[in-house]
């Protein structure tokens, strides 16, 4: 396949499609969008899977117009800290080698998996004047501090924070995911003119329409059940205490079924709770292929999302946007002031329950009461879900955010795709005129 002649961009992230990691899937959406627009896009990823082992994909391929290189590294996965650190270290070495001794690009964009990988961009900038930007999917070492993996004020924590801040300050731009993360990015010393907010997305509205009839419900023996779904990663940033209390409270309700789909380091904890409580209205299934995600999400009658308060501004659950796309109401268990809670309140598509207000037991009873009421009055859930779907179409459509990202790249690096005379100029995306009001946010407006 001939490579396009446009500006050369390299994206660096440990995970890439078809891996199940949300960062890899979002990166694939963006990379393919830019390749379609005429950019010469490369991705440098690892061959390791998000869980453990190696992904079943070639070491090098052109995938939907994107040249993907998956480098070899250790593949211990996320089950142990030492294994994860080994995977990170081996990937760092491969990235550093490529940027110091490989081709130069018009720009390199670093995601934030593994942590501090963007500091390699700072090294390449100093050694080769390689331009780079950061797509901040989460913040480090803030995440490790919030999880208790690092002690606040320790020598290691201060050293990692220093390295990370140098990487962020040296970048030509930093793209964050929302107002609370934006504030933390500025606290790292990033110039306000270089920090921009681009929302994540739940796919393309024209491709994630929910099926009218869903055979998956029948396959899972859920016909006639009111399904409360938790879909995606169950990780250290998520809070399950109140959800467990709700599951315990609704254990004897024959209408209600709790369905978990996905995986993550805390899956075993959820399954152990269900075994210990001998829950019969519970199941945990593996990740589904992305093309089947609309079918999986539409099995639900309500979607559960959670976030620990320590992670406000550090992590933004991407599962919110798929839940909105599904047209189902959302129960968010987490802080009342964060990107997720604000989005739900603005769309009026669900309810936020903060466990810090009364503890897990009180929050769990509240979850159970809401689930019970929505099961009794399905029209309420349908109205909430419709509002969420409307907000998804207007603000969180993939095309809007990808176009907004492209505008940031153009503005920072002065690059544009080159098109052949036969192609002429590509028409601008029909939604591009709305980008400044929807997908990308002025940093001054977000700094609160």
Protein Blocks (a to p, Z undefined) as FASTA:
>chain_A
ZZdfbdcdddddfbdcfbfbfklmmmmmmmmmmmmnopacdddddfbdfkgocddddfbd
ceehiacdddddddebjmbmklmmmmmmmmmmmmmmmmmmmccdfbdcddfbdehklmmm
mmmmmmnopacddddfbccfklmmmnopacghiaklmmmmmmmmmmmmmpmbdcdfbfkl
mmmmmmnopafklpccddddebjfklmcccfbdfklmmnopghiacdddedjddfkbcfk
lmmmmmmmmmmmmkbccddededjklmmmmmmmmmnopabbccdddddfklmmmmmmmpm
bdcddddfklgokaccfklmmmmmnopacdddddfbdfklmmmmmnopaccddfkgopjm
lmmmmmmmmmmmmmmmmmlmmmmmmmmmmmmmmmmgfklmmmmmmmmmmmmnopacdddf
klopadddfklmmmmmmmpccfklmmZZ
